[in-house]
């Protein structure tokens, strides 16, 4: 393989020097943050300046209390209504609700005036507005000319909904007024409308199906037995229309590949998962202009592709794709869009941590944590809980692999104590790793209680596989063993577990917890990361 380049974290992973982060400083995001406060905090400097100019032009001076409210909220680090009213005597409590609603609307109006020439949605929406203005003026021919331009642009960028709107408006004009002498215009319009409707129907069915499969994974994680695997497979087969198995057009391909991608992932068929994530990314390579239009789907596709390389243990391809993703993350498409910036941070972070897991460089990976904490703090009002859970678990695993079991427990507690109905599988394995970390610390008085509690939780979630059952048996037995008897028991457990490494429905246990490397480290009396690094070098 040759030398692997060490990737330095891009701008969104660098530590924020203005924040003094102490160890374990991550707090759970406040899910009840005020919506106006969120909106103001999302504004860049130019957007704030634009708002001030807009409001001074459009608002009477006696109504400029909203500017006072804007400035007050902008200065706050966290929303607190009591402090807000105390520091701004001119704003009365009974006025606050109406002022906030008005300010929210005015901010959105000011943002709408900022012309984003790279946003195809805004461009097409603008063209549609022009067509309606000309129509209302009675200038039907001019309106139709604008609609013709809009239709061509919409076709070029695969924007079917705008194409549908344009055709609907064109039919309205042609049906109400005599505007053209072209022969068979009615038939042409009807045919165009039918084609677009068929495409939109196909896209709608496939996108619904992809969303439902992804939702199943978010709720449950991987399939746990034959029954769940069969249910997922049948769900896709029963709901996928035969005529959509050979997609026509960008969006049909995108959502069809997503369907097969989630099906393969849930079933832990990682080779198929890789193939369809690669197809997902390839359609953007075939039509590069769609990256700016559907940045979210491209970012997610790249994330899944890097995840597929990780699941298959392909370090080189993971590293290559990570380098490519880093370049994209520093492009204008990302840097000038807050949503893209946040999503790239999340997915880059996960893959960067995965890179250290494959190579076994856990101690080196710990150097990333402070920067990750800083960004989690900066983006906390935007981040979804599912991604935070994943990052916390990976950080906990990184500390565990580096031998810092106490800090690993701190991060695992954040998952265990966060009451969310998401990723039952992650909740289960966080508890299991938590149990093993306490074992490593010699907290045997806690182990008996924890073992029973974790066992009950996993049984309740129907999450106990043969691998977990064997681990629980060992941990219960370990409580009564003298130190000199541990090694033979470790060897027995390792022999048993190795039989399940490649068996369906058992492999997920090894994905979440590298139990084999942990057992080998205990038997050989060496750190876990030394075992993992040795395996990585052997694979190379």
Secondary structure, DSSP 8 states (H G I E B T S, - for coil): ----------GGGS--TTS---TT------TT--HHHHHHHT--HHHHHHHHHHHHHHS-GGGTHHHHHHHHHHH-SS--HHHHHHH-TTS-HHHHHHHHHHHHHHHHHHHHTS--TT-HHHHHHHHHHHHHHHHHTT-HHHHHHHHHHHHHHHHHTT-HHHHHHHHHHHHHHHHHS-----TTHHHHHHHHHHHHHHHHHHHHHHHHHHHHHHHHHHHH-S--SHHHHHHHHHHHHHHS-GGGSS--SHHHHHHHHHHHHHHHHHTT-HHHHHHHHHHHHHHHHHTTTHHHHTHHHHHHHHHHHHHHHHHTT-HHHHHHHHHHHHHHHTSHHHHT-HHHHHHHHHHHHHHHHHHHHHHT-HHHHGGGHHHHHHHHHHTTTT--HHHHHHHHHHHHHHHHHTT-HHHHHHHHHHHHTS--SS-HHHHHHHHHHHHHHHHHTT-HHHHHHHHHHHHHHHHHTT---HHHHHHHHHHHHHTT--GGGHHHHHHHHHHHHHTTTTSTTTHHHHHH--HHHHHHHHHHT--HHHHHHHHHHHH-
